[in-house]
Amino acid sequence: MEKNYSSLYNALVDHPDLLICRWLPDTSLTFVNDTYARFYGYEKSEMIGKKWLEISKIDIQEDLRFSINRAEALRDSIVREDPAIDPEGKEHWVRWYNRPIIDDSGAVVEFQSIGIDITDQRQITQKLLESEREMSLVLDNIEELVAYHRPDLSLVWMNRAYARSCDSSQRDLTGKLCYEIWYGLKQPCENCSVALAVRERKNVTGEITSGERVWHIKAYPVFGEDGGLLGVVDFSYEVTEERKLSEELVRSEERFKRLVNSTDDIIFELDRDGRHTAIHGRWLEKMGSGEEFFLGKSAGDIFSAEDALVHEQNNAIALGGKSTKYEWSTEVDGIHIFYNTSLSPIFDREGNVTGIVGIGRDITDIKRTEGALKRSWDQLILTMSRMLRIKDPYTAGHQERVKEIAAVVSEELGLSFKSRETVRIASLLHDIGKLAIPADILNKPGKLNEIEWGLIRQHPEQGFELLKDIDFGMPVAEVVRQHHERIDGSGYLFGLKGDEISIEARVLAVADVFEAISSHRPYRASLGVEEAVAELEKNSGVLYDPKVVDALLRVIERGFVFDTGSLE
């Protein structure tokens, strides 16, 4: 019995703030914990057999004998507050919780004591109350069930929570077999964690069911110094509600999986390394691969380095805490499939990003429709541009050449896709307003008079009127109206200056001037590329945006040759 209690207390209550010991009625110590030994300045082995009355250096023999006799008579615990002298001679006050240990004959054979230094608490009432609450928590006021079993599974000790769960008292449960208490059985339960810990001599985790209640159990074998099994400590707590929630979660997950597996979208989850932890959707059938193919793999494991780059770049954005959207494509059986993907970061309770959730949608049909629509738009725009060919072949060819020049300049400047498209369409249509000008004026070989020149100057506004009601999804009509404005305000129609003129119109203006000077006109021969470059360099920062001029000159220096001939 002594060895059993020694291991129990070493396993459970060797608390750094609690003085724990056992002693015979004559106060001879049979067990002390490390805290008790340190408190008095001894090694544990030195204290066994010594009388704690002598070690504590206090004279309370008469009062103590009365308490011991009372405990033996009433078989009840006693609580005392006694002084104690530490190795440095300093007096402490210790509150002792003393409980008699009774043998099978009913005789008190030993006392077990738990003490706490209450020196400061005696001086400060609040600290005393806090200490008492802490003691209550340490001893018996925890919700978890704690019990110590002998190898035959009989109970040696249990806390109050365990006793309450069995609707009994701690004293009545001591010595009884757990399977008799819980189930009224004559032998251990099948798969009992405590019995398994005894048989296999290792820690075991499991669950038991008692009626409608489910308990999670952790059983830890306790060994003596000789390696012999002394007993098993088990900690258990009720998981009935958690189990119900878990079962509901499983059902919810099954419903969710059925739902996401029926969608044509890609629904997936990535960890912080960009590796798939979950992936769903009927699109897997299109890919010809099952879910298991993707799990644990990153974009770099699945796609080529070039194709994986767009995924990795957007993963980095999401892992940085921001949602993002992007488009990508892959080829399956020689057919390009396009997807639009949305990524959102997953945050934990502390606000840290733990992964990414993504939804990808097949937009192949949309892309094909957009492509067909764009081709239709391009045909319409080209048709509108070439309407001038009937009236003025020089103007029609001029617009297409301006488009070519403006396109490479826009690219050189790094304009957005929308801005580049605006420049492309506006370039093809910038002189469409000349349809309102008589052909004999447009093709006049000589110098224009003031009235004729006034009509020519109206073509940006005429072009705006023709285009303003067409929904290009971009400011094409406004760029057409501004293409003869100049950054010093000397242009027409409105004398706009600097950034009052859109960047697209500034690009178009430079391309327009370059093409006009370098190409043939009805009223003069081509002046050549060198003359066009000279004009732009001379008026860079005056009439023309210097950034745009520099971009055009860089393109020319790299050897790009513009078609200055006719485009039939």
Backbone hydrogen bonds, N-H to C=O, Kabsch-Sander energy under -0.5 kcal/mol:
donor,donor_aa,acceptor,acceptor_aa,energy
5,Y,1,M,-2.4
6,S,2,E,-2.3
7,S,3,K,-2.1
8,L,4,N,-2.3
9,Y,5,Y,-2.6
10,N,6,S,-2.2
11,A,7,S,-2.4
12,L,8,L,-2.6
13,V,9,Y,-1.2
15,H,13,V,-1.9
18,L,15,H,-1.4
19,L,115,G,-3.4
20,I,18,L,-0.7
21,C,113,S,-2.3
22,R,31,F,-2.3
23,W,111,F,-2.3
24,L,28,S,-2.7
27,T,24,L,-3.0
29,L,50,K,-3.1
30,T,22,R,-2.9
31,F,22,R,-1.4
33,N,20,I,-2.2
37,A,33,N,-2.1
38,R,34,D,-2.7
39,F,35,T,-2.2
40,Y,36,Y,-1.5
41,G,37,A,-0.8
41,G,38,R,-0.6
42,Y,37,A,-2.4
46,E,43,E,-0.7
47,M,43,E,-0.9
47,M,44,K,-1.0
48,I,44,K,-1.0
49,G,29,L,-2.7
50,K,47,M,-2.1
52,W,27,T,-2.6
52,W,50,K,-0.5
54,E,51,K,-0.9
55,I,51,K,-1.8
56,S,52,W,-2.8
57,K,53,L,-0.7
58,I,53,L,-1.1
60,I,58,I,-0.8
64,L,60,I,-3.2
65,R,61,Q,-2.7
66,F,62,E,-1.6
67,S,63,D,-1.6
68,I,64,L,-2.7
69,N,65,R,-2.6
70,R,66,F,-2.2
71,A,67,S,-2.4
72,E,68,I,-2.6
73,A,69,N,-2.2
74,L,70,R,-2.7
75,R,71,A,-1.5
76,D,71,A,-0.8
78,I,98,N,-2.9
80,R,96,W,-2.2
82,D,80,R,-0.5
82,D,94,V,-2.4
84,A,92,H,-2.3
85,I,56,S,-1.2
86,D,84,A,-0.5
86,D,90,K,-2.5
89,G,86,D,-2.5
92,H,84,A,-3.3
94,V,82,D,-2.8
95,R,116,I,-2.4
96,W,80,R,-3.7
96,W,94,V,-0.6
97,Y,114,I,-2.6
98,N,78,I,-3.1
98,N,96,W,-0.7
99,R,112,Q,-3.0
101,I,110,E,-3.7
102,I,100,P,-0.5
103,D,107,A,-2.7
106,G,103,D,-1.9
109,V,101,I,-2.5
109,V,107,A,-0.7
110,E,101,I,-1.2
111,F,23,W,-2.6
112,Q,99,R,-2.8
113,S,21,C,-3.3
114,I,97,Y,-1.7
115,G,19,L,-3.8
116,I,95,R,-1.6
118,I,93,W,-3.1
118,I,116,I,-0.5
119,T,93,W,-0.5
122,R,118,I,-2.3
123,Q,119,T,-0.7
123,Q,120,D,-0.7
124,I,120,D,-2.1
125,T,123,Q,-0.6
128,L,121,Q,-0.5
128,L,124,I,-1.7
129,L,125,T,-2.0
130,E,126,Q,-2.3
131,S,127,K,-2.5
132,E,128,L,-2.3
133,R,129,L,-2.2
134,E,130,E,-2.4
135,M,131,S,-2.8
136,S,132,E,-2.3
137,L,133,R,-2.2
138,V,134,E,-2.9
139,L,135,M,-2.6
140,D,136,S,-1.7
141,N,136,S,-2.3
145,L,236,S,-3.4
147,A,234,D,-2.0
148,Y,157,W,-2.9
149,H,232,V,-3.2
150,R,154,S,-2.7
153,L,150,R,-2.7
155,L,176,K,-2.8
156,V,148,Y,-3.4
157,W,148,Y,-1.4
159,N,146,V,-2.2
163,A,159,N,-1.9
164,R,160,R,-3.1
165,S,161,A,-2.0
166,C,162,Y,-1.3
167,D,164,R,-1.5
168,S,163,A,-2.3
173,L,169,S,-1.6
174,T,170,Q,-1.3
175,G,155,L,-3.7
176,K,173,L,-2.2
178,C,153,L,-1.4
180,E,177,L,-0.7
181,I,177,L,-2.1
182,W,178,C,-2.6
183,Y,179,Y,-1.5
184,G,179,Y,-0.5
184,G,180,E,-1.0
185,L,179,Y,-1.8
192,C,189,C,-1.5
196,L,192,C,-2.4
197,A,193,S,-2.2
198,V,194,V,-1.8
199,R,195,A,-2.4
200,E,196,L,-3.0
201,R,197,A,-1.2
204,V,219,A,-2.3
206,G,217,I,-2.6
208,I,215,W,-2.2
210,S,213,R,-3.1
211,G,209,T,-0.5
213,R,210,S,-2.2
215,W,208,I,-3.0
216,H,237,Y,-3.1
217,I,206,G,-3.1
217,I,215,W,-0.5
218,K,235,F,-2.8
219,A,204,V,-3.2
220,Y,233,V,-3.3
222,V,231,G,-3.1
224,G,228,G,-2.8
227,G,224,G,-1.9
230,L,222,V,-3.1
231,G,222,V,-1.3
232,V,149,H,-2.2
233,V,220,Y,-2.8
234,D,147,A,-2.8
235,F,218,K,-2.5
236,S,145,L,-2.5
237,Y,216,H,-1.9
239,V,214,V,-3.2
240,T,214,V,-0.6
243,R,239,V,-3.1
244,K,240,T,-2.1
245,L,241,E,-2.9
246,S,242,E,-2.9
247,E,243,R,-2.7
248,E,244,K,-2.3
249,L,245,L,-2.6
250,V,246,S,-2.5
251,R,247,E,-2.2
252,S,248,E,-2.7
253,E,249,L,-3.2
254,E,250,V,-2.4
255,R,251,R,-2.4
256,F,252,S,-3.1
257,K,253,E,-2.8
258,R,254,E,-2.4
259,L,255,R,-2.3
260,V,256,F,-3.2
261,N,257,K,-2.3
262,S,258,R,-0.6
262,S,259,L,-1.0
263,T,260,V,-0.9
266,I,360,G,-3.7
267,I,265,D,-0.6
267,I,280,H,-1.9
268,F,358,G,-2.4
269,E,278,A,-2.5
270,L,356,I,-2.9
271,D,275,R,-2.1
272,R,354,T,-0.5
274,G,271,D,-2.1
276,H,294,F,-0.5
276,H,297,K,-2.4
277,T,269,E,-2.8
278,A,269,E,-1.3
280,H,267,I,-2.6
282,R,263,T,-3.1
284,L,281,G,-1.7
285,E,282,R,-1.9
286,K,282,R,-0.7
287,M,283,W,-1.9
288,G,284,L,-1.0
289,S,284,L,-1.4
293,F,290,G,-1.2
294,F,290,G,-0.6
294,F,291,E,-1.1
295,L,291,E,-1.5
296,G,276,H,-3.3
297,K,294,F,-2.4
301,D,298,S,-0.8
302,I,298,S,-1.0
302,I,299,A,-0.6
303,F,299,A,-3.2
308,A,304,S,-2.8
309,L,305,A,-1.0
310,V,306,E,-0.5
311,H,307,D,-0.6
312,E,308,A,-2.5
313,Q,309,L,-2.6
314,N,310,V,-1.7
315,N,311,H,-2.5
316,A,312,E,-1.9
317,I,313,Q,-1.2
318,A,314,N,-2.2
319,L,315,N,-2.9
320,G,316,A,-0.9
321,G,318,A,-1.9
322,K,317,I,-1.7
324,T,343,L,-2.1
326,Y,341,T,-2.2
328,W,339,Y,-2.4
330,T,337,I,-2.2
332,V,330,T,-0.5
332,V,335,I,-2.7
335,I,332,V,-1.7
337,I,330,T,-3.2
339,Y,328,W,-3.2
340,N,361,R,-2.4
341,T,326,Y,-3.4
341,T,339,Y,-0.5
342,S,359,I,-2.6
343,L,324,T,-3.1
344,S,357,V,-2.4
346,I,355,G,-2.6
347,F,345,P,-0.5
348,D,352,N,-2.3
351,G,348,D,-1.8
354,T,346,I,-3.0
354,T,352,N,-0.6
355,G,346,I,-0.9
356,I,270,L,-2.5
357,V,344,S,-2.6
358,G,268,F,-2.8
359,I,342,S,-2.2
360,G,266,I,-3.0
361,R,340,N,-2.8
363,I,338,F,-2.5
363,I,361,R,-0.6
364,T,338,F,-0.6
367,K,363,I,-3.1
368,R,364,T,-2.5
369,T,365,D,-2.5
370,E,366,I,-3.2
371,G,367,K,-2.9
372,A,368,R,-2.5
373,L,369,T,-2.9
374,K,370,E,-3.2
375,R,371,G,-2.4
376,S,372,A,-2.1
377,W,373,L,-2.9
378,D,374,K,-3.3
379,Q,375,R,-2.3
380,L,376,S,-2.5
381,I,377,W,-3.5
382,L,378,D,-2.9
383,T,379,Q,-2.5
384,M,380,L,-2.7
385,S,381,I,-2.7
386,R,382,L,-2.5
387,M,383,T,-0.8
387,M,384,M,-0.7
388,L,385,S,-1.0
389,R,386,R,-1.2
390,I,386,R,-0.6
390,I,387,M,-0.7
391,K,387,M,-0.7
392,D,388,L,-5.3
396,A,392,D,-1.8
397,G,393,P,-2.1
398,H,394,Y,-2.2
399,Q,395,T,-2.3
400,E,396,A,-1.5
401,R,397,G,-2.0
402,V,398,H,-2.5
403,K,399,Q,-2.0
404,E,400,E,-1.6
405,I,401,R,-2.2
406,A,402,V,-3.2
407,A,403,K,-2.1
408,V,404,E,-1.4
409,V,405,I,-1.8
410,S,406,A,-2.6
411,E,407,A,-2.0
412,E,408,V,-2.1
413,L,409,V,-2.1
414,G,410,S,-0.7
414,G,411,E,-0.9
415,L,410,S,-2.0
420,R,416,S,-2.6
421,E,417,F,-2.4
422,T,418,K,-2.2
423,V,419,S,-2.5
424,R,420,R,-2.4
425,I,421,E,-2.5
426,A,422,T,-2.6
427,S,423,V,-2.5
428,L,424,R,-1.6
429,L,425,I,-1.1
430,H,426,A,-1.0
430,H,427,S,-0.5
432,I,429,L,-1.9
434,K,431,D,-2.2
435,L,432,I,-1.7
436,A,433,G,-1.7
437,I,434,K,-1.7
441,I,438,P,-0.8
442,L,438,P,-1.8
443,N,439,A,-2.5
444,K,441,I,-1.1
453,W,449,N,-2.9
454,G,450,E,-1.9
455,L,451,I,-1.8
456,I,452,E,-2.2
457,R,453,W,-2.2
458,Q,454,G,-0.5
458,Q,455,L,-1.2
459,H,456,I,-1.9
462,Q,458,Q,-2.4
463,G,459,H,-2.6
464,F,460,P,-2.1
465,E,461,E,-2.3
466,L,462,Q,-1.8
467,L,463,G,-1.8
468,K,464,F,-2.3
470,I,467,L,-1.9
471,D,469,D,-0.5
472,F,470,I,-1.5
476,V,474,M,-2.3
479,V,475,P,-1.9
480,V,476,V,-2.3
481,R,477,A,-2.0
482,Q,478,E,-1.4
483,H,479,V,-0.7
483,H,480,V,-0.8
485,E,482,Q,-2.4
486,R,496,L,-0.5
487,I,543,L,-1.7
489,G,486,R,-2.6
489,G,496,L,-0.6
492,Y,484,H,-1.6
498,G,487,I,-1.5
500,E,497,K,-2.7
501,I,498,G,-1.7
506,R,502,S,-2.0
507,V,503,I,-2.2
508,L,504,E,-2.3
509,A,505,A,-2.3
510,V,506,R,-1.6
511,A,507,V,-2.3
512,D,508,L,-2.6
513,V,509,A,-2.3
514,F,510,V,-2.6
515,E,511,A,-2.3
516,A,512,D,-2.4
517,I,513,V,-2.2
518,S,514,F,-2.0
519,S,515,E,-1.1
520,H,564,T,-0.5
521,R,524,R,-2.5
524,R,521,R,-1.3
527,L,517,I,-2.0
528,G,517,I,-0.6
532,A,528,G,-1.8
533,V,529,V,-2.7
534,A,530,E,-2.4
535,E,531,E,-2.2
536,L,532,A,-2.0
537,E,533,V,-2.8
538,K,534,A,-2.5
539,N,535,E,-1.9
540,S,536,L,-0.5
540,S,537,E,-0.6
541,G,544,Y,-3.1
542,V,539,N,-2.0
543,L,539,N,-2.1
544,Y,539,N,-2.0
549,V,545,D,-2.3
550,D,546,P,-2.7
551,A,547,K,-1.9
552,L,548,V,-2.1
553,L,549,V,-2.5
554,R,550,D,-2.2
555,V,551,A,-1.9
556,I,552,L,-2.1
557,E,553,L,-2.6
558,R,554,R,-1.6
559,G,556,I,-1.9
560,F,555,V,-1.8
562,F,560,F,-0.5
564,T,562,F,-0.8
568,E,566,S,-0.7
